[in-house]
């Protein structure tokens, strides 16, 4: 089942008296549970496509559908609700709240949720994420007290904390050492297997491309290759972590 559909999507940006066409008619589907890499050189349109899927930007032509809904037809309020309910975004620029510490930055999306959960389960889940990204000793530190790699890890945990149905990751390992990057990708693979979370990466990291079960390669704003490698998709895993119990999941809508 397609959870994301792009149909003849184009994106043009004004540049002085000229225009730059960043995306030139892209069509592809992403299925629920995909672990997909959108790869290509700088300027190929990877981040632009990710931003349009995340409703941060809109196509100049064509349509983007999330769970069957054309995003350009939504009001600002509906888009905000869709992003909070369904999408987690890992930004290259982190976008952390400077006055909040590590724990509070990760917790923040849960505070926006109307659904309730016990304090114990919320703490269990946030603690699990903090440990998974290796920030146990930094949980009370604010962003200006962290390195770029540490801020990247906070951004990753914050994107995952609501257990969104779709996670958009723009170069999520760019600021990380190889070991930390491997640990975070392993956490994402675990969520992908246990919760059927759809992960969409815009990346230069060949290690992510190599383990993806769906690879889309872009060149000059068009799809140069669209390859599905189903044999890489992991078998459904038995719950062995707080993934399945500690926080509400958006993979199929909010749990009640």
Backbone as JSON, one array per atom type, in Angstrom:
{
  "sequence": "XXXXXXXXXXXXXXXXXXXXXXXXXXXXXXXXXXXXXXXXXXXXXXXXXXXXXXXXXXXXXXXXXXXXXXXXXXXXXXXXXXXXXXXXXXXXXXXXXXXXXXXXXXXXXXXXXXXXXXXXXXXXXXXXXXXXXXXXXXXXXXXXXXXXXXXXXXXXXXXXXXXXXXXXXXXXXXXXXXXXXXXXXXXXXXXXXXXXXXXXXXXXXXXXXXXXXXXXXXXXXXXXXXXXXXXXXXXXXXXXXXXXXXXXXXXXXXXX",
  "N": [[0.85, -1.2, 0.0], [0.62, 2.17, -0.95], [2.01, 4.74, 0.88], [3.05, 7.19, 0.46], [2.82, 9.22, -2.37], [4.13, 10.56, -5.27], [3.42, 12.49, -8.06], [4.31, 13.45, -11.15], [5.8, 15.62, -10.14], [7.02, 18.88, -9.88], [9.36, 21.44, -9.08], [10.04, 24.79, -8.9], [12.21, 27.48, -8.33], [12.42, 30.99, -7.86], [15.16, 32.95, -8.95], [16.54, 35.77, -8.75], [16.19, 37.37, -11.79], [15.75, 35.09, -13.13], [14.76, 31.59, -13.2], [15.1, 28.62, -11.25], [14.89, 25.25, -11.82], [14.41, 22.9, -9.62], [13.33, 20.37, -9.23], [12.15, 18.18, -11.68], [9.72, 16.95, -12.7], [8.92, 14.47, -11.23], [7.98, 11.17, -10.46], [6.94, 8.74, -8.25], [6.16, 6.0, -6.01], [5.92, 5.32, -2.49], [5.91, 2.67, -0.31], [4.08, 1.63, 2.62], [6.13, 0.93, 5.37], [8.48, 0.91, 3.97], [12.04, 1.18, 3.74], [13.72, 3.52, 2.68], [16.06, 4.96, 0.44], [16.79, 8.06, -0.87], [18.9, 8.99, -3.16], [21.74, 10.75, -4.54], [23.78, 13.27, -6.21], [24.83, 16.46, -4.75], [22.45, 19.04, -5.19], [20.73, 17.62, -6.75], [18.09, 17.42, -6.07], [17.22, 16.1, -3.82], [16.77, 17.02, -1.07], [14.8, 18.9, -1.57], [12.66, 17.34, -2.48], [12.23, 15.83, -0.15], [11.39, 17.87, 1.57], [8.98, 18.56, 0.36], [7.48, 16.22, 0.66], [7.32, 16.29, 3.41], [5.64, 18.41, 3.8], [6.7, 20.89, 4.15], [7.4, 22.4, 2.06], [5.84, 23.19, -1.11], [4.78, 21.66, -4.2], [5.46, 23.12, -7.42], [4.22, 22.22, -9.67], [2.19, 19.28, -10.29], [1.46, 16.58, -7.93], [1.57, 15.73, -4.43], [0.86, 13.08, -2.38], [-0.08, 12.06, 0.85], [-0.8, 9.28, 2.64], [-2.96, 8.95, 0.91], [-4.06, 11.5, 0.71], [-4.09, 14.59, -0.95], [-1.64, 16.85, -0.43], [-1.46, 19.58, -1.03], [-4.03, 20.44, -1.0], [-4.76, 20.84, 1.56], [-5.51, 22.8, 4.49], [-3.59, 25.23, 6.39], [-3.79, 24.57, 9.08], [-4.62, 21.9, 8.93], [-2.39, 20.79, 7.69], [-0.45, 21.19, 9.67], [-1.5, 19.49, 11.63], [-1.31, 17.02, 10.26], [1.47, 16.79, 9.96], [2.27, 16.62, 12.64], [0.89, 14.36, 13.5], [1.64, 12.26, 11.81], [4.24, 12.49, 10.69], [7.73, 12.46, 11.27], [10.58, 14.53, 11.37], [13.94, 14.76, 10.57], [16.17, 17.21, 10.63], [18.85, 18.71, 8.75], [19.87, 20.98, 9.92], [19.26, 20.68, 12.53], [17.45, 22.22, 14.33], [16.79, 22.51, 17.09], [15.28, 23.4, 20.27], [16.59, 26.12, 21.84], [16.42, 26.84, 24.58], [15.73, 24.6, 25.94], [16.72, 21.53, 27.53], [18.45, 18.42, 26.69], [16.74, 16.21, 27.34], [14.27, 17.59, 27.51], [13.98, 18.67, 24.93], [13.65, 16.34, 23.43], [11.33, 15.36, 24.59], [9.46, 17.3, 23.92], [7.71, 17.12, 21.48], [5.84, 15.24, 22.42], [4.45, 16.66, 24.32], [2.81, 18.23, 22.84], [0.85, 16.6, 22.03], [-2.49, 15.5, 22.07], [-3.3, 13.12, 23.05], [-3.08, 10.97, 25.91], [-0.68, 9.52, 28.12], [0.79, 7.38, 30.54], [2.94, 8.8, 33.0], [5.07, 7.2, 33.7], [5.42, 5.46, 31.5], [6.01, 7.31, 29.51], [8.46, 8.39, 30.45], [9.99, 6.06, 30.41], [10.13, 5.51, 27.68], [11.4, 7.85, 26.61], [13.82, 7.73, 28.03], [14.78, 5.34, 26.97], [15.27, 6.11, 24.28], [17.18, 8.14, 24.66], [19.3, 6.66, 25.69], [19.68, 4.96, 23.51], [20.68, 6.67, 21.55], [22.99, 7.42, 22.73], [23.3, 9.46, 24.73], [23.19, 9.58, 27.5], [24.72, 10.83, 29.53], [24.36, 13.45, 28.98], [21.84, 14.44, 29.25], [20.76, 16.61, 30.65], [21.87, 18.79, 29.5], [21.96, 21.78, 27.51], [21.38, 22.75, 24.02], [23.52, 24.52, 23.2], [25.61, 23.58, 24.62], [26.45, 21.3, 23.51], [28.11, 19.19, 21.08], [28.18, 19.27, 17.43], [27.59, 16.68, 16.49], [26.34, 15.56, 18.72], [24.08, 17.18, 18.95], [22.86, 16.42, 16.61], [22.13, 13.82, 17.28], [20.23, 14.3, 19.27], [18.26, 15.47, 17.69], [17.55, 13.29, 16.12], [16.43, 11.51, 18.05], [14.29, 13.08, 18.93], [12.72, 13.19, 16.61], [11.83, 10.59, 16.51], [10.33, 10.17, 18.76], [7.5, 10.32, 18.94], [6.78, 8.08, 17.65], [6.24, 8.15, 14.77], [4.38, 7.5, 11.72], [5.76, 7.95, 9.39], [9.12, 8.72, 8.85], [11.23, 11.3, 7.98], [14.43, 11.82, 6.91], [17.05, 13.89, 6.62], [20.13, 13.63, 5.54], [20.98, 12.14, 7.98], [23.19, 11.0, 9.26], [25.32, 12.63, 8.85], [26.83, 14.21, 10.63], [27.92, 12.44, 12.39], [30.09, 10.07, 14.02], [31.31, 6.93, 12.69], [30.59, 4.66, 14.25], [28.56, 5.59, 16.0], [26.72, 6.39, 14.08], [26.08, 3.9, 12.95], [24.79, 2.71, 15.15], [22.51, 4.32, 15.41], [21.23, 3.94, 12.96], [20.68, 1.26, 13.28], [18.78, 1.39, 15.34], [16.74, 2.67, 13.93], [16.2, 0.72, 11.99], [15.16, -1.2, 13.64], [12.77, 0.0, 14.55], [11.54, 0.14, 12.08], [11.16, -2.58, 11.55], [9.63, -3.51, 13.78], [7.48, -1.75, 14.09], [6.65, -1.09, 11.57], [7.37, 1.4, 10.66], [7.82, 3.87, 8.21], [10.73, 4.79, 6.67], [12.39, 7.47, 5.17], [15.13, 8.48, 3.55], [17.23, 11.17, 2.65], [20.27, 11.16, 1.3], [23.91, 11.03, 1.17], [25.26, 8.95, 2.14], [26.68, 5.96, 1.62], [26.44, 3.67, 3.09], [23.86, 3.71, 4.12], [22.41, 3.6, 1.74], [23.13, 1.07, 0.94], [21.79, -0.66, 2.69], [19.15, -0.12, 2.32], [15.79, -1.0, 1.36], [14.58, 0.03, -0.77], [15.58, 2.04, -3.33], [15.98, 5.19, -4.67], [17.44, 6.98, -7.16], [18.5, 10.18, -7.93], [19.11, 12.57, -10.52], [20.02, 15.66, -11.59], [17.45, 16.62, -10.93], [15.63, 14.72, -11.83], [14.31, 11.33, -11.84], [16.7, 8.93, -11.97], [17.03, 6.27, -11.39], [14.99, 3.73, -10.05], [14.74, 1.49, -7.77], [13.71, -1.46, -6.26], [14.53, -3.53, -3.61], [13.48, -6.09, -2.35], [14.38, -8.23, -0.88], [15.93, -7.24, 1.14], [14.29, -6.32, 3.1], [13.49, -6.59, 6.49], [12.27, -9.44, 8.35], [9.18, -9.56, 10.19], [9.54, -8.51, 13.49], [9.6, -9.81, 16.83], [8.31, -7.99, 19.58], [10.77, -6.57, 21.61], [11.52, -4.49, 23.12], [10.94, -1.14, 24.48], [9.68, -0.12, 22.25], [7.19, -1.07, 21.37], [5.44, -0.53, 23.41], [5.72, 1.77, 25.01], [4.97, 4.35, 24.14], [2.52, 6.31, 22.29], [1.67, 5.2, 18.99], [1.97, 6.39, 15.66], [1.83, 5.04, 13.35], [-0.42, 3.75, 12.33], [-2.26, 5.71, 12.74], [-3.23, 7.5, 15.73], [-3.03, 5.71, 18.79], [-5.62, 4.78, 21.03]],
  "CA": [[0.0, 0.0, 0.0], [1.42, 3.39, -1.03], [1.77, 5.71, 1.94], [3.45, 8.46, -0.16], [2.77, 9.17, -3.83], [4.5, 11.76, -6.0], [2.98, 12.36, -9.44], [4.77, 14.53, -12.02], [6.12, 16.75, -9.25], [8.04, 19.83, -10.3], [9.56, 22.56, -8.15], [10.83, 25.87, -9.49], [12.49, 28.58, -7.41], [12.92, 32.22, -8.51], [16.53, 33.35, -8.63], [16.68, 37.04, -9.45], [15.32, 37.47, -12.97], [15.64, 33.77, -13.73], [14.18, 30.55, -12.36], [15.85, 27.37, -11.16], [13.99, 24.11, -11.69], [15.11, 21.95, -8.75], [12.74, 19.05, -9.49], [11.68, 18.33, -13.06], [8.73, 15.97, -13.11], [9.27, 13.23, -10.53], [6.86, 10.3, -10.12], [7.23, 7.46, -7.61], [5.37, 5.64, -4.83], [6.62, 4.73, -1.35], [4.98, 1.8, 0.39], [4.18, 1.58, 4.07], [7.17, 0.03, 5.83], [9.7, 1.03, 3.18], [13.26, 1.78, 4.28], [14.06, 4.0, 1.34], [17.12, 5.95, 0.29], [16.77, 8.93, -2.04], [20.33, 9.28, -3.29], [22.12, 11.57, -5.68], [24.75, 14.32, -5.87], [24.28, 17.74, -4.28], [21.75, 19.76, -6.24], [19.91, 16.72, -7.57], [16.69, 17.59, -5.69], [16.88, 15.21, -2.7], [16.19, 17.75, 0.06], [13.56, 19.54, -2.05], [11.61, 16.3, -2.45], [11.94, 15.52, 1.25], [10.61, 18.99, 2.11], [7.61, 18.52, -0.18], [6.81, 15.11, 1.34], [7.1, 16.73, 4.78], [4.71, 19.56, 3.8], [7.42, 22.13, 4.46], [7.37, 23.1, 0.78], [4.77, 22.7, -1.99], [5.22, 21.56, -5.59], [5.0, 24.12, -8.39], [3.28, 21.44, -10.48], [2.08, 17.9, -9.85], [0.83, 16.37, -6.62], [2.13, 14.88, -3.39], [-0.17, 12.51, -1.53], [0.3, 11.35, 2.06], [-1.92, 8.43, 3.04], [-4.06, 9.16, -0.03], [-4.53, 12.89, 0.72], [-3.26, 15.56, -1.68], [-1.24, 17.79, 0.62], [-1.67, 20.98, -1.43], [-5.44, 20.78, -0.78], [-4.98, 20.98, 3.0], [-5.32, 24.1, 5.11], [-2.4, 25.29, 7.24], [-4.08, 23.83, 10.31], [-4.62, 20.48, 8.59], [-1.0, 20.4, 7.44], [0.19, 21.1, 10.98], [-1.98, 18.26, 12.24], [-0.73, 15.88, 9.54], [2.9, 16.67, 10.3], [2.43, 16.17, 14.02], [0.28, 13.05, 13.69], [2.14, 11.21, 10.92], [5.59, 12.69, 10.16], [8.87, 12.92, 12.06], [11.56, 15.1, 10.44], [15.3, 14.99, 11.08], [16.71, 18.28, 9.81], [20.31, 18.89, 8.74], [20.22, 22.1, 10.79], [18.85, 20.24, 13.88], [16.22, 22.93, 14.77], [16.49, 22.25, 18.5], [14.84, 24.57, 21.04], [17.81, 26.44, 22.59], [16.23, 26.99, 26.03], [15.4, 23.29, 26.5], [17.84, 20.6, 27.57], [18.32, 17.25, 25.81], [15.51, 15.5, 27.68], [13.1, 18.42, 27.2], [13.85, 18.75, 23.48], [13.1, 15.07, 22.96], [9.97, 15.26, 25.12], [8.59, 18.39, 23.46], [6.59, 16.71, 20.62], [4.82, 14.53, 23.19], [3.66, 17.64, 25.05], [1.86, 18.8, 21.9], [-0.11, 15.55, 21.71], [-3.7, 15.5, 22.9], [-3.44, 11.82, 23.68], [-2.41, 10.89, 27.2], [-0.02, 8.28, 28.49], [1.26, 7.49, 31.91], [4.26, 9.42, 33.15], [6.06, 6.13, 33.74], [5.68, 4.98, 30.14], [6.68, 8.37, 28.78], [9.85, 8.43, 30.9], [10.63, 4.83, 29.94], [10.39, 5.64, 26.24], [12.41, 8.88, 26.39], [15.08, 7.18, 28.52], [15.23, 4.34, 25.99], [15.82, 6.83, 23.14], [18.42, 8.83, 25.07], [20.34, 5.63, 25.76], [19.9, 4.43, 22.17], [21.52, 7.61, 20.79], [24.23, 7.62, 23.47], [23.36, 10.78, 25.37], [22.81, 9.44, 28.91], [25.44, 11.78, 30.38], [24.13, 14.8, 28.48], [20.39, 14.64, 29.22], [20.39, 17.9, 31.22], [22.61, 19.85, 28.81], [21.25, 22.51, 26.47], [22.04, 22.6, 22.72], [24.78, 25.25, 23.06], [26.63, 22.85, 25.36], [26.64, 20.04, 22.8], [28.78, 19.22, 19.79], [27.27, 19.09, 16.3], [27.15, 15.29, 16.46], [25.4, 15.34, 19.83], [22.82, 17.83, 18.58], [22.25, 15.56, 15.59], [21.51, 12.68, 17.96], [19.0, 14.79, 19.91], [17.29, 15.65, 16.61], [17.08, 11.96, 15.74], [15.54, 11.01, 19.1], [13.06, 13.9, 18.92], [11.91, 12.78, 15.45], [11.3, 9.25, 16.71], [9.67, 10.02, 20.07], [6.06, 10.12, 18.79], [6.6, 6.88, 16.82], [5.46, 8.56, 13.59], [4.26, 6.52, 10.65], [6.78, 8.29, 8.39], [10.27, 9.52, 9.31], [12.02, 11.9, 6.91], [15.76, 12.03, 7.48], [17.92, 14.6, 5.68], [21.53, 13.37, 5.91], [20.95, 11.96, 9.44], [24.47, 10.55, 9.81], [26.38, 13.5, 8.33], [27.65, 14.77, 11.71], [28.17, 11.38, 13.35], [31.15, 9.1, 13.76], [30.77, 5.73, 12.05], [29.97, 3.76, 15.23], [27.29, 6.19, 16.43], [25.83, 6.31, 12.93], [25.6, 2.52, 12.85], [23.84, 2.47, 16.24], [21.26, 5.02, 15.13], [20.58, 3.24, 11.85], [20.15, 0.01, 13.84], [17.55, 1.77, 16.03], [15.73, 2.92, 12.9], [15.82, -0.57, 11.4], [14.33, -1.88, 14.63], [11.45, 0.61, 14.45], [11.0, -0.27, 10.79], [10.74, -3.97, 11.64], [8.64, -3.76, 14.82], [6.32, -0.87, 13.99], [6.42, -0.78, 10.15], [7.64, 2.81, 10.38], [8.41, 4.13, 6.9], [11.87, 5.71, 6.75], [12.77, 8.04, 3.88], [16.4, 9.17, 3.74], [17.97, 11.88, 1.61], [21.6, 10.89, 1.85], [25.09, 10.66, 0.4], [25.9, 7.88, 2.88], [26.52, 4.72, 0.89], [26.04, 2.62, 4.04], [22.39, 3.72, 4.18], [21.95, 3.12, 0.44], [23.39, -0.37, 0.85], [20.85, -1.45, 3.49], [17.78, 0.26, 1.97], [15.06, -1.97, 0.55], [14.07, 0.77, -1.92], [16.56, 3.08, -3.64], [15.67, 6.1, -5.77], [18.59, 7.83, -7.47], [18.15, 11.39, -8.67], [20.17, 13.27, -11.24], [19.52, 16.9, -12.19], [16.04, 16.83, -10.68], [14.77, 13.66, -12.37], [14.62, 10.0, -11.34], [17.58, 8.17, -12.84], [16.87, 4.85, -11.07], [14.0, 3.42, -9.02], [15.04, 0.08, -7.59], [13.22, -2.06, -5.02], [15.28, -4.74, -3.26], [12.61, -6.62, -1.3], [15.08, -9.21, -0.05], [16.57, -6.56, 2.27], [13.32, -5.96, 4.12], [13.56, -7.57, 7.59], [11.05, -10.12, 8.76], [8.55, -8.93, 11.35], [10.26, -8.87, 14.71], [8.83, -9.85, 18.07], [8.67, -6.85, 20.43], [11.76, -6.86, 22.64], [11.95, -3.2, 23.63], [9.81, -0.23, 24.7], [9.12, 0.34, 20.99], [5.81, -1.47, 21.17], [4.58, -0.33, 24.58], [5.94, 2.94, 25.87], [4.41, 5.62, 23.67], [1.54, 6.11, 21.22], [2.23, 5.05, 17.66], [1.21, 7.04, 14.59], [1.95, 4.27, 12.13], [-1.77, 3.53, 11.82], [-3.07, 6.68, 13.48], [-2.96, 7.47, 17.18], [-3.71, 4.71, 19.6], [-6.52, 5.39, 22.02]],
  "C": [[0.88, 1.25, 0.0], [1.03, 4.35, 0.08], [2.14, 7.12, 1.47], [3.42, 8.27, -1.68], [3.14, 10.53, -4.4], [4.14, 11.54, -7.47], [3.37, 13.61, -10.22], [5.08, 15.8, -11.23], [7.26, 17.58, -9.83], [8.15, 20.93, -9.25], [10.52, 23.56, -8.77], [10.98, 26.98, -8.47], [12.93, 29.81, -8.21], [14.33, 32.55, -8.04], [16.83, 34.62, -9.41], [15.68, 37.12, -10.59], [15.14, 36.13, -13.66], [14.95, 32.81, -12.76], [15.06, 29.31, -12.39], [14.86, 26.25, -10.94], [14.73, 23.02, -10.91], [14.63, 20.53, -8.96], [11.94, 19.16, -10.78], [10.71, 17.24, -13.51], [9.01, 14.59, -12.55], [8.0, 12.47, -10.16], [7.39, 9.03, -9.46], [6.31, 7.27, -6.41], [6.29, 5.08, -3.75], [5.6, 3.93, -0.56], [5.17, 1.9, 1.9], [5.23, 0.54, 4.48], [8.43, 0.05, 5.0], [10.83, 1.6, 4.04], [14.0, 2.28, 3.06], [15.15, 5.06, 1.37], [16.89, 6.72, -1.0], [18.19, 9.48, -2.18], [20.58, 10.14, -4.53], [23.09, 12.65, -5.26], [24.06, 15.57, -5.34], [23.64, 18.47, -5.45], [20.84, 18.89, -7.09], [18.43, 16.78, -7.2], [16.27, 16.76, -4.49], [16.16, 15.96, -1.58], [14.88, 18.43, -0.34], [12.41, 18.55, -2.01], [11.24, 15.95, -1.02], [11.08, 16.62, 1.87], [9.18, 18.99, 1.6], [6.83, 17.36, 0.44], [6.45, 15.51, 2.77], [6.21, 17.95, 4.91], [5.39, 20.85, 4.27], [7.46, 23.02, 3.22], [6.25, 22.49, -0.06], [5.28, 22.62, -3.42], [4.69, 22.72, -6.43], [3.98, 23.49, -9.33], [3.26, 20.01, -9.95], [1.49, 17.8, -8.46], [1.66, 15.46, -5.73], [0.97, 14.4, -2.53], [0.47, 11.81, -0.33], [-0.92, 10.59, 2.55], [-3.17, 8.73, 2.21], [-4.58, 10.58, -0.11], [-3.57, 13.79, -0.03], [-2.91, 16.69, -0.72], [-1.52, 19.24, 0.26], [-3.12, 21.42, -1.22], [-5.74, 21.04, 0.7], [-4.79, 22.42, 3.46], [-4.05, 24.07, 5.97], [-2.61, 24.48, 8.52], [-4.06, 22.33, 10.06], [-3.22, 19.96, 8.33], [-0.24, 20.26, 8.75], [-0.21, 19.81, 11.68], [-1.39, 17.02, 11.6], [0.73, 15.68, 9.92], [3.08, 16.13, 11.71], [1.96, 14.73, 14.2], [1.04, 11.94, 12.97], [3.64, 11.29, 10.66], [6.57, 13.11, 11.25], [9.95, 13.38, 11.1], [12.88, 15.31, 11.14], [15.97, 15.98, 10.14], [18.24, 18.29, 9.86], [20.73, 19.97, 9.73], [19.75, 21.89, 12.23], [17.54, 20.87, 14.35], [15.82, 22.57, 16.19], [16.03, 23.54, 19.17], [15.97, 24.94, 22.0], [17.64, 26.51, 24.1], [15.89, 25.66, 26.71], [16.62, 22.39, 26.51], [17.54, 19.38, 26.69], [17.01, 16.53, 26.08], [14.28, 16.29, 27.24], [12.9, 18.57, 25.69], [13.24, 17.48, 22.91], [11.64, 14.93, 23.38], [8.99, 16.2, 24.43], [7.46, 17.95, 22.52], [5.49, 15.97, 21.36], [3.92, 15.49, 23.95], [2.6, 18.29, 24.16], [0.72, 17.84, 21.58], [-1.31, 15.61, 22.65], [-3.91, 14.16, 23.6], [-2.67, 11.8, 25.0], [-1.74, 9.53, 27.35], [0.49, 8.46, 29.9], [2.65, 8.11, 31.93], [5.35, 8.36, 33.13], [6.43, 5.66, 32.34], [6.4, 6.04, 29.31], [8.16, 8.44, 29.16], [10.63, 7.22, 30.4], [11.04, 4.97, 28.47], [11.47, 6.68, 25.96], [13.78, 8.39, 26.86], [15.66, 6.16, 27.55], [15.89, 5.03, 24.8], [17.14, 7.53, 23.49], [19.57, 7.83, 25.15], [20.69, 5.12, 24.37], [20.78, 5.35, 21.33], [22.77, 8.02, 21.56], [24.39, 8.96, 24.14], [22.99, 10.74, 26.85], [23.45, 10.51, 29.78], [25.16, 13.23, 30.01], [22.66, 15.21, 28.56], [19.97, 16.0, 29.77], [21.1, 19.07, 30.55], [21.76, 20.49, 27.71], [22.05, 22.46, 25.16], [23.38, 23.32, 22.59], [25.93, 24.61, 23.84], [26.99, 21.52, 24.69], [27.43, 20.25, 21.52], [27.75, 19.05, 18.68], [26.73, 17.67, 16.24], [26.14, 14.98, 17.55], [24.05, 15.99, 19.53], [22.09, 17.02, 17.5], [21.52, 14.39, 16.24], [20.24, 13.08, 18.7], [17.9, 14.94, 18.86], [16.71, 14.32, 16.16], [16.07, 11.44, 16.76], [14.23, 11.78, 19.12], [12.14, 13.5, 17.76], [11.23, 11.44, 15.67], [10.35, 9.15, 17.9], [8.16, 9.79, 19.96], [5.74, 8.83, 18.03], [5.77, 7.2, 15.58], [5.39, 7.44, 12.56], [5.32, 6.69, 9.59], [7.88, 9.1, 9.06], [11.05, 9.98, 8.1], [13.36, 12.3, 7.49], [16.69, 12.63, 6.42], [19.36, 14.51, 6.17], [21.67, 13.13, 7.42], [22.26, 11.53, 10.06], [25.63, 11.47, 9.45], [27.33, 14.0, 9.41], [28.1, 13.72, 12.73], [29.4, 10.56, 12.98], [30.52, 7.79, 13.29], [30.04, 4.82, 13.04], [28.62, 4.29, 15.69], [26.28, 6.12, 15.3], [25.25, 4.92, 12.77], [24.56, 2.22, 13.92], [22.49, 3.11, 15.96], [20.51, 4.36, 13.97], [19.99, 1.92, 12.34], [18.85, 0.28, 14.6], [16.43, 1.99, 15.02], [15.27, 1.63, 12.24], [14.91, -1.34, 12.35], [12.91, -1.33, 14.62], [10.77, 0.21, 13.15], [10.45, -1.68, 10.85], [9.57, -4.16, 12.6], [7.36, -2.97, 14.62], [5.89, -0.58, 12.55], [6.53, 0.72, 9.88], [8.31, 2.94, 9.02], [9.53, 5.15, 7.06], [12.28, 6.15, 5.35], [14.01, 8.9, 4.1], [16.78, 9.94, 2.47], [19.42, 11.84, 2.06], [22.66, 10.7, 0.78], [25.75, 9.42, 0.99], [25.64, 6.53, 2.2], [26.09, 3.58, 1.8], [24.53, 2.55, 4.16], [21.81, 3.2, 2.87], [22.05, 1.6, 0.38], [22.37, -1.21, 1.62], [19.39, -1.11, 3.19], [17.11, -0.85, 1.17], [14.43, -1.3, -0.68], [15.03, 1.94, -2.14], [16.07, 3.88, -4.85], [16.88, 7.0, -5.97], [18.12, 8.99, -8.36], [19.36, 11.94, -9.4], [19.54, 14.47, -11.93], [17.99, 17.01, -12.09], [15.09, 15.81, -11.28], [15.2, 12.33, -11.77], [15.47, 9.26, -12.36], [17.45, 6.67, -12.62], [15.85, 4.72, -9.95], [14.04, 1.92, -8.82], [14.5, -0.4, -6.25], [13.95, -3.38, -4.81], [14.55, -5.38, -2.08], [13.33, -7.59, -0.38], [15.75, -8.57, 1.16], [15.59, -6.24, 3.38], [13.33, -7.0, 5.22], [12.22, -8.23, 7.85], [10.48, -9.42, 9.99], [9.19, -9.44, 12.62], [9.31, -8.94, 15.89], [9.26, -8.68, 18.95], [9.63, -7.26, 21.54], [12.22, -5.59, 23.34], [10.73, -2.34, 23.93], [9.16, 0.26, 23.41], [7.62, 0.08, 20.91], [4.89, -1.12, 22.33], [4.66, 1.02, 25.23], [5.27, 4.22, 25.42], [3.44, 5.36, 22.55], [2.21, 6.04, 19.87], [1.34, 5.71, 16.64], [1.21, 6.21, 13.32], [0.58, 3.97, 11.51], [-2.74, 4.51, 12.46], [-2.79, 6.54, 14.96], [-3.7, 6.33, 17.86], [-4.57, 5.43, 20.64], [-6.27, 4.8, 23.39]]
}
